[in-house]
Amino acid sequence: MDLHGVCIPSSNHHYSLSLLLPNLSPFSSSRKPTPHFPPLSISCSSNVKWRECLPSTAGRRVISISFLGFGVSRLLSMSEAMAEPALELYRYTDPKEGFTLLVPSSYVKVDKAGATVLFEDANKKANNVGVVVDPTRISSLGEFGTPQFVVDKLIQAERRKESTKEAEVVSVSERSGEGGAQVYEFEYKLDSTRGGMKRVFSAAVVASKRLYLLNITHSDSAESPLDMDTRNVLEQVLHSFDVVPLS
């Protein structure tokens, strides 16, 4: 079985699943200063009552105000985080290529060699959603192998890249599209020298002797982990991917 490579060139991540399937042609502030208070020094002799060793009323008032200000600041930060709007989705359909999916409204469509369509986060291009459509000799994914077999090959391909530090499968699943086509879905963690730690959601489906590949990449570092709301949105994008009749 001939294997040829195809990739989605996103900002930092090359799509590898198409390397595994047969007969694919390659893609030719400023912050206000914090008030400073002098440290409190408490010294007690053995013949002084414990209560007399406590800071003065003025000192206690300063401490109370300081802690109060810290608490208010924390509450405001939490309120701002909770007030951040969730990503909205809209449906994108390409009747000529024959696929449809949901896309975050804050993502912008960009032209990239090798991608049938690519959407990037306007604030961070490393977060993106891309689709590749290419011809194949097989009629269904089942002819190539099970979802577990395919994801194992995918992870092996990722680990062979010089830029990959680690790749770990998180989940594997299979579902049927609206027209009954098999859809394989994968989630894995990818740590590389090109973009750091990322979370990748992928889907693959074969229809009309075409291979459709969806790749969703989002940063997932220790400093800025993937939050649950964003994860839920990305999962909606993943599950929305399907083929449609060619126009």
C-alpha positions, -999 to 999 in steps of 0.1 A, spaced: 0 0 0 15 33 -11 18 59 16 23 96 6 25 126 29 1 155 32 2 182 59 -17 212 71 9 238 78 -5 257 107 16 281 128 35 254 146 19 221 139 19 198 109 -10 175 104 2 138 102 -29 116 99 -28 119 61 7 104 62 -10 71 72 -36 67 45 -30 54 10 -28 71 -24 -28 108 -12 -11 133 -35 13 156 -15 6 193 -12 30 210 -37 0 477 312 6 497 333 0 489 370 -6 513 399 22 511 425 14 491 456 13 511 488 43 503 510 40 502 547 70 498 571 73 464 587 58 461 622 83 453 649 71 437 681 94 431 710 82 419 744 99 414 777 89 387 801 72 412 825 49 427 798 14 413 793 8 395 760 -20 419 749 4 449 753 27 433 727 1 435 699 5 463 673 -12 495 680 -47 503 669 -33 523 639 -11 494 630 -39 469 631 -60 493 610 -33 494 583 -31 456 582 -69 453 580 -70 478 551 -42 459 533 -60 426 536 -93 441 525 -77 456 494 -62 423 485 -95 406 489 -113 431 467 -86 428 441 -90 390 440 -128 393 437 -125 418 408 -101 395 390 -125 366 394 -154 386 382 -135 397 351 -126 361 343 -162 350 348 -174 378 326 -153 367 296 -177 358 268 -178 322 257 -167 314 221 -197 316 198 -199 292 168 -212 295 133 -216 268 106 -192 268 77 -202 246 47 -181 240 16 -205 223 -9 -178 222 -36 -155 201 -14 -183 184 4 -179 191 41 -194 211 70 -184 221 105 -189 247 133 -162 274 136 -156 298 165 -168 333 154 -136 349 167 -115 328 143 -106 343 109 -103 325 76 -68 326 62 -51 312 31 -24 287 37 -7 264 12 -17 228 19 -50 235 36 -84 233 20 -96 258 46 -79 272 77 -93 293 105 -70 310 131 -76 326 164 -74 363 158 -55 367 191 -32 337 189 -25 321 155 -12 289 170 -49 281 179 -65 270 147 -90 248 129 -80 233 96 -95 209 70 -77 190 43 -96 172 15 -76 148 -7 -84 118 -30 -79 82 -17 -83 47 -30 -103 34 0 -141 38 3 -143 39 41 -120 43 71 -129 8 81 -109 -5 51 -78 10 66 -82 0 102 -99 5 135 -98 39 153 -72 26 177 -50 13 149 -52 47 131 -44 67 162 -14 45 171 0 51 136 -7 88 141 12 91 174 41 71 159 43 96 131 42 125 155 70 110 177 93 106 147 93 143 141 125 161 153 104 189 169 83 165 190 92 161 226 62 139 236 29 128 222 2 111 243 -32 98 233 -61 111 254 -92 96 238 -103 76 207 -139 73 195 -160 65 164 -194 79 153 -216 79 122 -221 110 102 -255 122 90 -252 102 59 -239 71 77 -202 76 69 -177 64 96 -161 93 115 -130 86 136 -122 111 164 -90 115 183 -77 137 211 -40 138 221 -14 160 239 15 172 219 47 188 234 71 201 208 99 226 204 77 244 180 49 260 201 52 241 234 24 220 248 -8 218 228 -41 199 228 -50 184 194 -85 172 184 -87 154 150 -114 138 130 -112 118 98 -139 105 74 -139 90 39 -167 96 14 -168 95 -24 -132 83 -26 -121 115 -7 -104 117 26 -116 145 49 -93 155 77 -101 180 105 -74 192 128 -81 215 158 -50 228 177 -50 248 209 -23 258 234 -24 239 267 6 250 286 11 249 324 10 287 325 -21 289 303 -40 255 305 -70 248 283 -100 259 303 -132 238 304 -154 263 285 -130 265 256 -126 227 256 -164 223 254 -164 246 224 -136 228 206 -154 195 212 -185 209 196 -164 218 166 -150 183 165 -184 166 167 -199 189 141 -175 178 113 -193 159 86 -195 153 49 -222 168 27 -233 159 -9 -210 175 -35 -226 203 -55 
